[in-house]
């Protein structure tokens, strides 16, 4: 059964920066247990909320939570990469606010059977969408050295990527690697003790596997482009990231669409048509307050970035 304990990260900041109106049309790309969505719905009594998720268990809980607030919402069982298409099918082509909370939800981490956490013994899974044919067990047991090394370096940013990849291949030649704690032991074996004291040795590798299973980085980039296209003038996109790879994608995209063309920048009066369509609302990433950090340890790595369409 899904664990209901969950506190939405940067909730007050999100509600403030989205600049919601009573009649706003809002898209929550990452519904989860409706922590952000429930508070958004309370503020758009004459608006509408569209929320995306591909986790069946989370959708059931979230729907009941939202029904207690209002009926002006629709949950769409889909990866957010298809949001623009799904919304177009509903004749929705423009919206006023879009939110992404890119972290793995607390229930996914805390429920051992999902295989996301290195703290519990569970089958190696890590699928956000249970219909996904690829899971962590397949990756660990079938990817060759170069592919394991690549994802551990690129997606986990681990300096022990090659050692861990070799140790995995050594172990799986004797027996299929099936559970999270089996993998944790294999990782620990090649990570120096001093490094293990700094942080859990499996954290970066589990992150890398989760990103690969769910194709997370490519999905974020494509979806961000679609969300910017969907925005009405005055509309905003807010994105909460939890690691540098996600944040880099968001920061780069936001800078790309808010910078004045280098040639035009040198002109004394930049023509309106040469001005960017968007402006940064947060020049730097917004971090959780000290009060929130005391309450919610998962807020430590969270960064919020916000952009607005201005023409």
C-alpha positions as CSV (number, residue, x, y, z in Angstrom):
1,X,0.0,0.0,0.0
2,X,1.2,3.5,-0.9
3,X,2.8,5.5,2.0
4,X,0.8,8.7,2.5
5,X,3.5,10.6,4.3
6,X,4.7,13.3,2.0
7,X,5.5,17.0,2.2
8,X,5.7,19.0,-1.0
9,X,9.0,20.8,-1.4
10,X,9.0,24.6,-1.8
11,X,5.2,24.8,-1.6
12,X,4.9,28.4,-0.6
13,X,7.5,29.6,-3.1
14,X,5.7,27.7,-5.9
15,X,2.3,29.2,-5.1
16,X,3.8,32.7,-4.9
17,X,5.9,32.5,-8.1
18,X,3.2,30.9,-10.3
19,X,1.2,34.1,-9.9
20,X,-2.1,32.3,-9.9
21,X,-5.4,34.0,-10.6
22,X,-8.9,32.8,-9.7
23,X,-9.5,31.7,-13.3
24,X,-6.0,30.4,-14.2
25,X,-5.7,27.2,-16.3
26,X,-2.8,25.3,-14.7
27,X,-0.9,22.2,-15.6
28,X,0.8,20.1,-12.9
29,X,3.2,17.9,-14.9
30,X,4.1,15.8,-11.8
31,X,1.0,15.2,-9.8
32,X,2.3,12.6,-7.3
33,X,0.1,12.7,-4.2
34,X,-1.3,16.1,-5.2
35,X,0.7,18.1,-2.6
36,X,1.2,21.1,-4.9
37,X,-2.0,20.4,-6.9
38,X,-4.3,20.5,-4.0
39,X,-3.1,23.9,-2.9
40,X,-3.2,25.1,-6.5
41,X,-6.8,23.9,-6.9
42,X,-7.9,25.9,-3.8
43,X,-6.6,29.1,-5.5
44,X,-8.3,28.6,-9.0
45,X,-12.0,28.2,-8.1
46,X,-13.0,29.5,-11.5
47,X,-10.0,28.0,-13.4
48,X,-9.0,24.5,-14.2
49,X,-6.3,22.1,-13.3
50,X,-4.8,19.4,-15.6
51,X,-2.5,17.0,-13.8
52,X,-0.2,14.4,-15.3
53,X,1.2,11.2,-13.7
54,X,1.9,7.7,-14.7
55,X,1.9,6.1,-11.3
56,X,-1.4,4.3,-10.9
57,X,-1.2,4.2,-7.1
58,X,-0.4,7.9,-6.8
59,X,-3.3,8.8,-9.1
60,X,-5.9,6.9,-7.0
61,X,-4.7,8.8,-3.8
62,X,-4.4,12.2,-5.6
63,X,-7.9,12.0,-7.2
64,X,-9.6,11.4,-3.8
65,X,-7.6,14.3,-2.3
66,X,-8.6,16.7,-5.1
67,X,-12.2,15.7,-5.2
68,X,-12.5,17.0,-1.6
69,X,-11.5,20.5,-2.9
70,X,-13.3,20.8,-6.2
71,X,-14.4,19.2,-9.5
72,X,-12.5,21.6,-11.8
73,X,-9.6,19.2,-12.5
74,X,-8.7,16.3,-14.7
75,X,-5.9,13.8,-14.1
76,X,-4.3,12.4,-17.2
77,X,-2.5,9.0,-16.9
78,X,0.5,9.7,-19.0
79,X,4.2,10.7,-18.9
80,X,4.4,14.5,-19.1
81,X,6.4,14.3,-22.3
82,X,3.1,13.7,-24.1
83,X,1.3,16.6,-22.3
84,X,1.0,19.0,-25.3
85,X,-0.5,16.2,-27.4
86,X,-2.9,15.1,-24.6
87,X,-4.0,18.7,-24.0
88,X,-4.5,19.4,-27.7
89,X,-6.8,16.4,-27.8
90,X,-8.9,18.1,-25.1
91,X,-8.8,21.3,-27.2
92,X,-6.4,23.0,-24.7
93,X,-3.8,24.9,-26.6
94,X,-2.8,27.7,-24.1
95,X,-2.4,27.7,-20.3
96,X,-1.5,30.2,-17.6
97,X,0.9,28.2,-15.4
98,X,2.9,25.0,-15.6
99,X,4.6,23.2,-12.7
100,X,7.3,20.5,-12.6
101,X,8.4,18.8,-9.4
102,X,11.1,16.6,-10.8
103,X,12.0,14.7,-7.7
104,X,11.1,11.1,-7.0
105,X,8.1,11.2,-4.7
106,X,8.4,10.2,-1.1
107,X,6.1,7.2,-1.6
108,X,8.2,5.9,-4.4
109,X,11.3,6.2,-2.2
110,X,9.7,5.0,1.0
111,X,7.8,2.0,-0.3
112,X,10.4,-0.7,-0.6
113,X,8.7,-2.8,-3.3
114,X,9.2,0.0,-5.9
115,X,13.0,-0.6,-5.9
116,X,13.9,3.1,-6.0
117,X,15.7,3.2,-2.6
118,X,19.1,1.8,-1.6
119,X,17.8,1.7,2.0
120,X,15.4,-1.2,1.6
121,X,15.7,-4.7,0.1
122,X,13.5,-5.0,-2.9
123,X,13.5,-6.2,-6.5
124,X,15.6,-4.0,-8.8
125,X,12.8,-2.0,-10.6
126,X,12.8,1.8,-10.5
127,X,10.0,2.2,-13.1
128,X,7.8,5.2,-12.6
129,X,5.5,3.7,-15.2
130,X,4.8,0.0,-14.4
131,X,4.1,-0.7,-18.1
132,X,7.7,0.3,-19.0
133,X,9.5,-2.8,-20.4
134,X,12.9,-1.6,-19.1
135,X,13.7,-1.8,-15.4
136,X,16.9,-1.5,-13.3
137,X,17.3,-5.3,-13.2
138,X,17.5,-5.6,-17.0
139,X,20.1,-2.8,-17.1
140,X,22.3,-4.2,-14.3
141,X,22.3,-7.7,-15.8
142,X,22.4,-7.0,-19.6
143,X,24.2,-3.7,-20.3
144,X,27.9,-4.1,-21.3
145,X,30.7,-2.5,-19.5
146,X,30.8,0.6,-21.7
147,X,27.1,1.3,-21.3
148,X,27.2,0.8,-17.5
149,X,30.3,3.0,-17.2
150,X,28.6,5.7,-19.4
151,X,25.4,6.0,-17.4
152,X,27.2,5.8,-14.0
153,X,29.5,8.7,-15.2
154,X,26.9,10.8,-17.1
155,X,23.8,10.3,-15.0
156,X,25.4,9.5,-11.6
157,X,28.5,11.7,-11.9
158,X,30.3,8.9,-10.0
159,X,34.1,8.9,-10.0
160,X,34.0,5.2,-9.3
161,X,31.9,4.4,-12.3
162,X,34.3,2.1,-14.1
163,X,35.1,0.1,-10.9
164,X,31.5,-0.3,-10.1
165,X,30.6,-1.4,-13.6
166,X,33.4,-4.0,-13.6
167,X,32.3,-5.3,-10.2
168,X,28.7,-5.7,-11.5
169,X,29.9,-7.6,-14.5
170,X,32.0,-9.9,-12.3
171,X,29.1,-10.7,-9.9
172,X,26.5,-11.2,-12.6
173,X,28.7,-13.7,-14.4
174,X,28.2,-16.0,-11.4
175,X,24.6,-15.1,-10.5
176,X,21.9,-12.7,-11.7
177,X,21.7,-9.6,-9.6
178,X,18.1,-9.3,-8.4
179,X,17.7,-7.0,-5.4
180,X,18.6,-3.5,-4.4
181,X,20.7,-4.6,-1.4
182,X,22.6,-7.1,-3.5
183,X,23.6,-4.2,-5.8
184,X,24.4,-1.9,-2.8
185,X,26.9,-4.6,-1.5
186,X,28.5,-4.8,-4.9
187,X,28.9,-1.0,-5.0
188,X,30.2,-0.8,-1.5
189,X,32.9,-3.4,-2.2
190,X,34.8,-1.0,-4.6
191,X,34.1,2.4,-3.0
192,X,36.8,3.4,-0.5
193,X,35.8,3.6,3.1
194,X,36.5,7.4,3.4
195,X,34.2,8.0,0.5
196,X,31.5,5.9,2.1
197,X,31.6,8.1,5.2
198,X,30.8,11.2,3.2
199,X,27.6,9.9,1.6
200,X,25.9,6.6,0.8
201,X,28.0,4.9,-1.9
202,X,24.9,3.8,-3.8
203,X,23.2,7.1,-4.1
204,X,24.7,8.3,-7.4
205,X,24.4,4.8,-9.0
206,X,20.8,4.5,-8.1
207,X,20.2,7.9,-9.5
208,X,21.9,6.9,-12.7
209,X,19.8,3.8,-13.0
210,X,16.6,5.6,-12.3
211,X,17.3,8.2,-15.0
212,X,18.2,5.5,-17.6
213,X,15.1,3.4,-16.8
214,X,12.7,6.4,-17.1
215,X,14.6,8.3,-19.8
216,X,14.3,11.3,-17.5
217,X,16.7,13.9,-19.0
218,X,15.5,13.6,-22.6
219,X,11.9,13.8,-21.4
220,X,12.6,17.0,-19.4
221,X,14.1,18.8,-22.4
222,X,11.4,18.0,-24.8
223,X,8.6,18.7,-22.3
224,X,10.1,22.1,-21.4
225,X,10.0,23.2,-25.0
226,X,6.3,22.2,-25.2
227,X,5.4,23.9,-22.0
228,X,7.0,27.2,-23.2
229,X,4.9,26.9,-26.4
230,X,1.7,26.4,-24.3
231,X,2.1,29.5,-22.2
232,X,-0.2,32.5,-22.5
233,X,1.4,36.0,-22.3
234,X,1.9,36.5,-18.6
235,X,1.9,32.8,-18.0
236,X,4.7,31.1,-16.0
237,X,6.6,27.8,-15.9
238,X,8.1,26.8,-12.5
239,X,10.5,23.8,-12.3
240,X,11.8,22.2,-9.1
241,X,15.0,20.1,-9.7
242,X,16.8,17.9,-7.3
243,X,20.2,17.3,-8.9
244,X,22.7,19.1,-11.1
245,X,21.8,17.3,-14.3
246,X,18.2,18.3,-14.2
247,X,19.0,21.8,-13.1
248,X,21.6,22.3,-15.9
249,X,18.9,21.4,-18.5
250,X,16.4,23.9,-17.0
251,X,18.9,26.7,-16.5
252,X,20.3,26.3,-20.0
253,X,16.8,26.3,-21.6
254,X,15.6,29.3,-19.6
255,X,18.7,31.3,-20.5
256,X,18.5,30.3,-24.2
257,X,14.9,31.8,-24.5
258,X,15.5,34.9,-22.5
259,X,18.7,36.2,-24.0
260,X,18.7,38.9,-26.6
261,X,20.3,38.0,-29.9
262,X,24.0,38.9,-29.7
263,X,23.8,41.1,-32.9
264,X,20.7,42.9,-31.7
265,X,22.2,43.4,-28.2
266,X,24.7,45.9,-29.5
267,X,22.0,48.2,-31.0
268,X,21.1,51.4,-29.1
269,X,17.4,50.5,-29.4
270,X,16.6,46.8,-29.8
271,X,13.5,46.4,-32.1
272,X,10.6,44.8,-30.2
273,X,10.6,41.8,-32.7
274,X,14.2,41.1,-31.7
275,X,13.4,41.0,-28.0
276,X,13.0,37.6,-26.3
277,X,9.5,36.2,-25.8
278,X,10.4,35.3,-22.2
279,X,11.9,36.8,-19.1
280,X,13.5,35.1,-16.1
281,X,11.5,35.6,-12.9
282,X,14.2,33.9,-10.7
283,X,17.7,35.1,-11.7
284,X,19.2,32.5,-9.4
285,X,17.7,29.2,-8.3
286,X,15.4,29.5,-5.2
287,X,16.4,27.2,-2.3
288,X,14.3,26.0,0.6
289,X,14.1,28.2,3.7
290,X,15.9,27.2,6.9
291,X,12.5,26.5,8.5
292,X,11.6,24.1,5.7
293,X,15.0,22.4,5.8
294,X,14.4,21.6,9.5
295,X,11.1,19.9,8.6
296,X,11.9,18.2,5.4
297,X,15.3,16.8,4.6
298,X,14.4,16.2,1.0
299,X,14.2,19.9,0.4
300,X,18.0,20.2,0.8
301,X,18.8,19.5,-2.8
302,X,15.8,21.3,-4.3
303,X,16.1,24.3,-6.6
304,X,13.2,26.3,-8.1
305,X,13.5,28.2,-11.3
306,X,10.7,30.3,-12.9
307,X,10.2,31.9,-16.3
308,X,7.4,34.0,-17.8
309,X,6.2,34.6,-21.3
310,X,6.1,38.4,-22.0
311,X,5.0,38.4,-25.6
